Amino acid sequence: MNQDLFLYNSIGGQKVKFEPINPPFVGMYVCGPTVYSDVHLGNCRTFLTFDLLYRYLTHLGYKVRYVRNITDAGHLENDADAGEDKIAKKARLEELEPMEIVQRYTVGFRHVMGLFNMLPPSIEPTATGHIVEQIEMVKKIMEKGLAYEVNGSVYFDVIKYQEQFKNYGELSGRKIDELIAGAGAEKRTLEGQDEKRNPVDFAIWKKASPYHIMRWVSPWGEGFPGWHLECSAMSTKYLGEEFDIHGGGMDLKFPHHEAEIAQNNACCNHGGPRIWLHSNMLTVNGKRMGKSEGNAFLPEELFAGSHPLLTKGYSPMTVRFFMLQAHYRSTLDFSNEALHAAEKGFKRITDAVNLLASLKSGVASDFNWKQWESEVYAAMNDDLNSPVAIAHLFEAAKRINSISEGKESVSKEDLERIQYFIPVFLQDVLGIRNENMAAGNEENTVDGLMQLIINLRNEARFRKDFQTSDIIRDSLKEVGIQLKDGKEGTGWEKTTS
């Protein structure tokens, strides 16, 4: 496979060839959840996008360090510099310690990620675990003259930064003059606004008010880090001052990611990642998903069908498949009709995959399976175009059914190719589990496991690793399972003792 991977860089707004700084190593940072409530489906789509990228980069042979943080402090109610910390507010309302809230929703978040078959990141740092690093970053920014302290709070000086670097707004397309004018027009009276030299400045360290629960000692008094600073500190700690990819939802472009770029430049004279990737939002029946719209629902409600907007429940793998049928940069609309169609399509593909082990080879067909595989990779290399890749899987499913029914034939070489590639691509790259194997049906489970073993052996034979191939065959024979290699493919049967 000689194709290059292209990814859409939000800075510049175009697809760029992916060239790691230090191949085969790749550094990827993704903004994780603020753990004060249950994770919603919009979050899940974002994390699915980067799970897909993580899986695909690994499949291509890269050694990926995937860092996804947990925000457990510093994220204020209006995403700016005013109001209560979201976690502290929830703790106060429920009369719990903030870390009890953090623990509850972190566990819930990881549980939902597991249901969707998302791989855990390489490192999952927390904001509270990196207070020292954040204080040191604030010090460096102040030493550069790009931040100032007022009454125990430290603010980033956007105007001075822009005079020096001239790139504030490059990611989001925002103009400083328009931001200042907008702030004046709103005549905001938010807490701390009168301390700022300019309304576009943002806090990188906030003084803790008397009622603020979460606070740490700093050179400027007791306080807590700014939300934007957390990701700058943790990404540079684990990936370096320059790294390959930074991801998140489209809603984080401004102010969060724009602030990260400014902080990284101010501290380290480098903006951090080479490529910024952003996933798009979810809608429900054409309307933006949100609590204010009355159309937000949790993953568990989707699985159980317990939300009033749903006519039935859908399995986690059906929902994952549904989300992968839309490109990550496009809006994805949830509706009963769309989910039902995805469920039917998912069954078509998994039913075809379950036929693979029983297919018999024959004469070569007119269909070029090698070219088909190349087209699947071409789709993924075109900015993770999973909808096109899935369309190719539907074509493969049609061909597999025709071969099973005797309407088409496939050569032994091509059969071994698809018996290996299709399950690997579906499971390892798209992250789709075969739910038949998890349904509690013993016969399906055994068939599925044997199909997996045969696929692994076919892979070894395809690589001409006959030692591994023979070990698999002999090990199965010792436990009473006989593999039968023939011109029509590989079958199996239980042997009598």
Secondary structure by P-SEA (a helix, b strand, c coil): ccbbbbbbbcccccccccccccccbbbbbbbcccccccccaaaaaaaaaaaaaaaaaaaaccccbbbbbbbccccccccccccccaaaaaaaaacccaaaaaaaaaaaaaaaaaaaccccccccccccccaaaaaaaaaaaaaaccccccccbbbbbaaaaaaacccccccccccaaaaaaaaaaacccccccccccccccccccccccccccbbbbccccbbbbcaaaaaaaaaaacccccccbbbbccccccaaaaaaaaaaaaacccccccbbbbbbbcccccccccccccccccaaaaaacccccccccccaaaaaaaaacccccbbbbbcaaaaaaaaaaaaaaaaaaaacccccccccccccaaaaaaaaaaaaacccaaaaaaaaaaaaaaaaaaaaaccccccaaaaaaaaccccccccccccccccccccccaaaaaaaaaaaaaaaaaaaaaacaaaaaaaaaaaaaaacbbbbbccccbbbbbbcc
